[in-house]
Structure formats: C-alpha cells, structure tokens
Amino acid sequence: MTKADFLFHIITTSGVPIYRQLLDQINTLIVSGRLKSGDFLPSIRQVGKELEINPMTASKAYSILEREGVLKNCRGQGMQVVATSRPIKNYKDRKRFIQPLLEQVIIHAHQLTLPREDVLEMLDTLWKEKINE
C-alpha cells in the first residue's frame, strides 16, 4: 500500500490538529459509505507509521470516536466501525457536505489575493496528486 492509497491523509500546515483531521476523515468516510458498520480501521501503530505521526495522536482520535459510539474496540482485532448513520447517497447532499470547506478555501485565497484561475489550477494539481488520476 502506498501513502496515496492509505485511508487517511493529514495536512500538517492546515492549522487543524492532526487528531481532529483524523476524526473528521473517519466521520466523512462513514457518511460517504466508504466505511461501513463492521469495518475495521487500521491499527494505531499502522496509522502512526503511515502518517509519520505519534501513535498517541491516532489513539486520541480513536478514543474520542469510541466515547461517541462511532467505534468500538474489539479485543485483539482493533477498532471497528459501529456508527449507525446512513451514508449520504444523494449527490446534492454530498456536495453540501463539502461546501463549508470550499468556502474556507475561497475566503483564504481571496484574503491572500490569489487569482481564481491559480486556485483552480492548484486544486486540479492536488486532486491529481492525492487521488492518483
């Protein structure tokens, strides 16, 4: 498995704590249907190694989601998804789910006086890098 194939991706320069990025990504993967009830997450050790982060950071994210009832610890097997939320199958609803993030990008780009074309080009380049298109 390459880093691009790994389930989680972090952005160290985003200003968002790494554990929070993991929390948000797990919730998004559940809502999108890519993670289903009964699926197991990568081990804390594996997350630490793949993302080159302290395993305690992954442990914190997993623990919070366990307290919220999204995950459960299956002794000897790891953390299992138990979330009962249904995936968002409607295309419009999925678009609405990401809109706040895109609005933040637009606001930051405008504050930095970056032209729209440059931001779109950056988005396209990042899309190709991260999604391997």
C-alpha positions in Angstrom: 0.0 0.0 0.0 1.4 3.4 -0.9 0.9 6.5 1.1 -1.6 7.7 -1.5 -3.6 4.5 -1.1 -3.8 4.9 2.7 -7.2 5.6 4.3 -6.2 8.8 6.0 -4.2 11.9 4.9 -3.0 14.7 7.1 -2.0 18.3 6.3 0.5 19.5 8.9 0.2 23.1 7.7 -3.6 23.3 7.9 -3.7 24.6 11.5 -6.2 21.9 12.3 -4.9 19.4 15.0 -3.9 16.1 13.5 -6.3 14.2 15.8 -9.1 16.4 14.6 -8.2 15.8 11.0 -8.4 12.0 11.7 -11.8 12.4 13.5 -13.2 14.4 10.6 -11.9 12.0 8.0 -13.3 8.9 9.8 -16.7 10.6 10.1 -16.6 11.6 6.4 -15.7 8.1 5.3 -18.6 6.7 7.3 -21.1 9.3 6.0 -19.9 8.7 2.4 -20.4 5.0 2.8 -16.7 4.1 2.2 -16.5 2.9 5.8 -19.4 0.7 6.9 -20.6 -0.7 10.2 -18.4 -3.7 10.9 -15.4 -2.4 9.0 -12.1 -2.3 10.9 -9.8 0.7 11.0 -6.0 0.5 10.6 -4.2 -0.1 13.9 -3.0 2.8 15.9 0.6 1.7 15.2 -0.1 1.5 11.5 -1.6 5.0 11.4 1.3 6.4 13.2 3.8 4.7 10.9 2.0 5.5 7.6 1.3 9.2 8.5 4.6 9.6 10.4 2.8 10.9 13.5 2.9 10.0 17.2 0.7 6.9 17.7 -0.8 8.7 20.7 -2.4 11.2 18.3 -4.2 8.4 16.4 -5.1 6.8 19.8 -6.7 10.1 20.9 -8.8 10.3 17.7 -9.9 6.7 18.1 -10.7 7.1 21.8 -12.9 10.1 21.2 -14.8 8.3 18.5 -15.2 5.3 20.8 -16.6 7.5 23.5 -19.0 9.0 20.9 -20.2 5.5 20.0 -18.8 5.6 16.5 -16.2 3.0 17.0 -15.8 0.0 19.4 -12.6 -1.7 20.5 -12.7 -5.4 19.6 -10.0 -7.0 21.7 -7.3 -8.5 19.6 -8.9 -7.2 16.3 -8.8 -3.4 16.6 -11.2 -0.6 16.3 -14.5 -1.4 14.5 -17.0 1.0 13.0 -20.3 0.8 14.7 -21.8 4.1 13.5 -25.4 3.8 12.7 -25.5 6.9 10.5 -26.5 6.1 7.0 -24.3 7.0 4.1 -25.3 10.1 2.1 -26.2 8.7 -1.3 -27.8 11.8 -2.7 -25.3 13.7 -4.9 -26.6 17.2 -3.8 -26.3 16.3 -0.1 -22.7 15.1 -0.6 -21.9 18.4 -2.4 -23.5 20.3 0.6 -21.3 18.3 3.0 -18.1 19.7 1.4 -19.3 23.2 0.7 -18.1 24.7 4.0 -14.5 23.5 3.3 -14.6 25.0 -0.2 -15.9 28.3 1.2 -12.9 28.4 3.6 -10.6 27.9 0.7 -12.2 30.7 -1.3 -12.1 33.1 1.7 -8.4 32.4 2.4 -7.5 32.6 -1.3 -9.3 36.0 -1.6 -7.5 37.3 1.6 -4.2 36.2 0.0 -5.2 37.9 -3.2 -4.8 34.7 -5.2 -6.5 34.7 -8.6 -9.3 32.3 -9.1 -7.5 30.6 -12.0 -4.4 29.9 -9.8 -6.6 28.4 -7.1 -8.4 26.2 -9.6 -5.1 25.1 -11.1 -3.8 24.3 -7.6 -6.9 22.3 -6.8 -6.6 20.4 -10.0 -3.0 19.6 -9.4 -3.6 18.5 -5.8 -6.6 16.4 -7.0 -4.3 14.5 -9.4 -1.6 14.0 -6.8 -3.8 12.9 -4.0 -6.4 10.8 -6.0 -3.8 9.5 -8.5 -5.7 10.5 -11.6 
